[in-house]
């Protein structure tokens, strides 16, 4: 039980220190940290729009075989 408790305590300590460092870095300078913000624009332009979905590309779906009794 003490090994499990020690590992859980260590994990909580690591997470607490990481959150504290993130807070210190975010408040000290002009560093922009976006966790849930908008992604930056790509350097080579936007992605091309995908082609519309084509129904029946390989033909219609085959009808299932009927159940066999007996």
N, C-alpha and C positions, 0 to 999 in steps of 0.2 A: 504494500500500500504506500510506503514511503517513496518508492521509486516513481510511482504514478503521480503522487502529489508533487514531488520535486520536478518532474518533467512538465506538469501543467503549470506550476509556478514559474518555471523558467520561460515557458512559452508566453505567459502573461507579461513577464518582465520585458521580454524582447519586443512584444507588440507595443507596450507602453512607451518604451524608449524610442521606437520607430515613429510613433505618433507625435511624441514630443519633439524629435528632431525635425519632422515635417513642419510642425508649427513654428519652430524657431527659424527655419529656412524661409518659410513663407512670410514671416513678419520682418525679417532683417533687410531684405533688398528688393530690387525691382524684378525679381524672378517671378515669372508667371507660371503657376502650377494649375493646370486644369484637370480635374478628375472626371467631371461629367460634362465638360464643355464641348464646343464644336471642334471637330478635327481641322487641322490646318489644310489649306488648299494645296493640292499636289503641284509640283513644279512643272510638270509637262502638260498641264491642262486637265480638264475634267474627263472622266471616263465616257466612252461612247455609249449611247443608249442601246440596250439589248434589242435584238429582233423580237417581234411578237411571237407568242407561242403558237406553234402550228399543230392543230388538231389533225389526227389521222396521218401523222408523218409516216408511220409504218403500216397503215391500213387500220381498219376498225378492229376493235377487240373481238376475239372469237367468242362464240356463245359457249357456255359451259355444257358439258355432257349431262344428260339427265341421270338421276339416281337410279341405281339398279336395285330392284326388290328381289330378294331371295338369294 
